Structure formats: C-alpha cells, structure tokens
C-alpha cells in the first residue's frame, strides 16, 4: 500500500471549512482505481493539519497525482489554508 500525505497550515478558525472541503472532494477519490481510504487530522489550536490518502499500489498513487493536485488546489483556495508539503510513502505496517 502507498500513501500521499498533504501537510497544511492555517488558523484555528479555518479548520472547520477545510474539513468541509475535504469531505466534499472525498467522493472523487472514492471513484479512483486503487483508493483505499483517507484520513484527515487537525489541531484546532494551531491550525495545523494533514491528510493521508491510501492507495493499493504505487501505480494507483501515481495515476491519482493530477486529481490530487486539483483537489488540493480547490480545498486550499476555498478554505484559505496553505499546503506546506506533499510527501509520498510506502505503508510498511498496516495491521
């Protein structure tokens, strides 16, 4: 399994809108080949957060890059948060 992790920074008052925007794009992800799930984490005090999308194979992850870029742009624009980094990982333990 593989993961794309998007780290974000905003203010505490931006968190709820960012969560709403991520929920809105979730159906688009669910239609993608190899999509295995998504988790979003937020610290309401600092405005920091990150979202992890999980993909069955590295090929599925790579095939979703354009859609991920578009979704990231839409979410950050609508919620006024900043994507500070995007990283990709192999999931080495998934009980």
C-alpha positions as YAML, in Angstrom:
chain: A
units: angstrom
residues:
- id: 1
  name: UNK
  ca: [0.00, 0.00, 0.00]
- id: 2
  name: UNK
  ca: [1.12, 3.59, -0.63]
- id: 3
  name: UNK
  ca: [0.16, 6.96, 0.85]
- id: 4
  name: UNK
  ca: [0.20, 10.59, -0.13]
- id: 5
  name: UNK
  ca: [0.39, 12.96, 2.85]
- id: 6
  name: UNK
  ca: [-0.51, 16.62, 2.49]
- id: 7
  name: UNK
  ca: [0.54, 18.88, 5.36]
- id: 8
  name: UNK
  ca: [-1.40, 22.11, 5.86]
- id: 9
  name: UNK
  ca: [-1.24, 25.31, 7.89]
- id: 10
  name: UNK
  ca: [-3.98, 27.80, 8.52]
- id: 11
  name: UNK
  ca: [-5.55, 29.39, 11.54]
- id: 12
  name: UNK
  ca: [-7.82, 27.76, 14.08]
- id: 13
  name: UNK
  ca: [-10.90, 29.36, 12.51]
- id: 14
  name: UNK
  ca: [-10.06, 27.84, 9.09]
- id: 15
  name: UNK
  ca: [-10.12, 24.22, 10.30]
- id: 16
  name: UNK
  ca: [-13.87, 23.58, 10.00]
- id: 17
  name: UNK
  ca: [-14.02, 24.93, 6.44]
- id: 18
  name: UNK
  ca: [-11.00, 22.84, 5.45]
- id: 19
  name: UNK
  ca: [-12.67, 19.72, 6.86]
- id: 20
  name: UNK
  ca: [-15.87, 20.53, 4.97]
- id: 21
  name: UNK
  ca: [-13.90, 20.93, 1.74]
- id: 22
  name: UNK
  ca: [-12.08, 17.61, 2.22]
- id: 23
  name: UNK
  ca: [-15.43, 15.86, 2.78]
- id: 24
  name: UNK
  ca: [-16.69, 17.42, -0.46]
- id: 25
  name: UNK
  ca: [-13.82, 16.00, -2.55]
- id: 26
  name: UNK
  ca: [-13.91, 12.53, -0.94]
- id: 27
  name: UNK
  ca: [-16.39, 11.05, -3.48]
- id: 28
  name: UNK
  ca: [-13.97, 11.98, -6.28]
- id: 29
  name: UNK
  ca: [-11.23, 9.99, -4.54]
- id: 30
  name: UNK
  ca: [-13.54, 7.03, -3.90]
- id: 31
  name: UNK
  ca: [-14.05, 6.61, -7.66]
- id: 32
  name: UNK
  ca: [-10.31, 6.28, -8.34]
- id: 33
  name: UNK
  ca: [-8.77, 2.87, -9.04]
- id: 34
  name: UNK
  ca: [-6.90, 1.55, -6.02]
- id: 35
  name: UNK
  ca: [-8.20, 4.10, -3.50]
- id: 36
  name: UNK
  ca: [-8.18, 2.50, -0.04]
- id: 37
  name: UNK
  ca: [-9.16, 5.37, 2.27]
- id: 38
  name: UNK
  ca: [-8.46, 8.84, 3.55]
- id: 39
  name: UNK
  ca: [-7.74, 10.26, 6.99]
- id: 40
  name: UNK
  ca: [-7.61, 13.94, 7.92]
- id: 41
  name: UNK
  ca: [-6.02, 15.17, 11.14]
- id: 42
  name: UNK
  ca: [-6.31, 18.69, 12.56]
- id: 43
  name: UNK
  ca: [-5.05, 20.65, 15.54]
- id: 44
  name: UNK
  ca: [-7.74, 23.24, 16.16]
- id: 45
  name: UNK
  ca: [-5.47, 25.28, 18.43]
- id: 46
  name: UNK
  ca: [-2.64, 25.74, 15.93]
- id: 47
  name: UNK
  ca: [-4.47, 25.40, 12.61]
- id: 48
  name: UNK
  ca: [-2.01, 22.69, 11.53]
- id: 49
  name: UNK
  ca: [-3.20, 19.50, 9.90]
- id: 50
  name: UNK
  ca: [-2.53, 16.76, 7.44]
- id: 51
  name: UNK
  ca: [-4.47, 14.44, 5.19]
- id: 52
  name: UNK
  ca: [-3.39, 10.93, 4.27]
- id: 53
  name: UNK
  ca: [-4.81, 9.20, 1.20]
- id: 54
  name: UNK
  ca: [-4.13, 5.48, 0.85]
- id: 55
  name: UNK
  ca: [-3.61, 3.64, -2.44]
- id: 56
  name: UNK
  ca: [-3.41, -0.07, -3.21]
- id: 57
  name: UNK
  ca: [-0.30, 0.22, -5.41]
- id: 58
  name: UNK
  ca: [2.34, 2.78, -6.25]
- id: 59
  name: UNK
  ca: [0.93, 2.87, -9.79]
- id: 60
  name: UNK
  ca: [-2.51, 3.79, -8.38]
- id: 61
  name: UNK
  ca: [-0.93, 6.55, -6.30]
- id: 62
  name: UNK
  ca: [0.95, 7.94, -9.29]
- id: 63
  name: UNK
  ca: [-2.14, 7.74, -11.50]
- id: 64
  name: UNK
  ca: [-4.04, 9.86, -8.97]
- id: 65
  name: UNK
  ca: [-1.48, 12.70, -8.86]
- id: 66
  name: UNK
  ca: [-3.27, 15.05, -11.25]
- id: 67
  name: UNK
  ca: [-6.58, 14.58, -9.44]
- id: 68
  name: UNK
  ca: [-4.78, 15.08, -6.10]
- id: 69
  name: UNK
  ca: [-3.19, 18.32, -7.31]
- id: 70
  name: UNK
  ca: [-6.56, 19.63, -8.48]
- id: 71
  name: UNK
  ca: [-8.28, 18.64, -5.21]
- id: 72
  name: UNK
  ca: [-5.51, 20.19, -3.11]
- id: 73
  name: UNK
  ca: [-5.80, 23.45, -5.06]
- id: 74
  name: UNK
  ca: [-9.60, 23.53, -4.65]
- id: 75
  name: UNK
  ca: [-9.51, 22.76, -0.91]
- id: 76
  name: UNK
  ca: [-6.80, 25.27, -0.09]
- id: 77
  name: UNK
  ca: [-8.38, 28.01, -2.18]
- id: 78
  name: UNK
  ca: [-11.83, 27.55, -0.64]
- id: 79
  name: UNK
  ca: [-10.62, 27.26, 2.96]
- id: 80
  name: UNK
  ca: [-7.67, 29.71, 2.75]
- id: 81
  name: UNK
  ca: [-5.26, 27.19, 4.28]
- id: 82
  name: UNK
  ca: [-1.79, 26.60, 2.83]
- id: 83
  name: UNK
  ca: [-0.48, 23.22, 1.73]
- id: 84
  name: UNK
  ca: [3.03, 23.33, 3.20]
- id: 85
  name: UNK
  ca: [4.29, 19.98, 1.86]
- id: 86
  name: UNK
  ca: [3.17, 16.90, -0.04]
- id: 87
  name: UNK
  ca: [5.03, 13.65, 0.56]
- id: 88
  name: UNK
  ca: [4.61, 10.08, -0.64]
- id: 89
  name: UNK
  ca: [5.29, 6.94, 1.38]
- id: 90
  name: UNK
  ca: [5.13, 3.19, 1.23]
- id: 91
  name: UNK
  ca: [2.90, 1.91, 4.02]
- id: 92
  name: UNK
  ca: [5.09, -0.69, 5.70]
- id: 93
  name: UNK
  ca: [2.77, -1.67, 8.56]
- id: 94
  name: UNK
  ca: [-0.99, -1.80, 8.35]
- id: 95
  name: UNK
  ca: [-2.46, -4.21, 10.94]
...
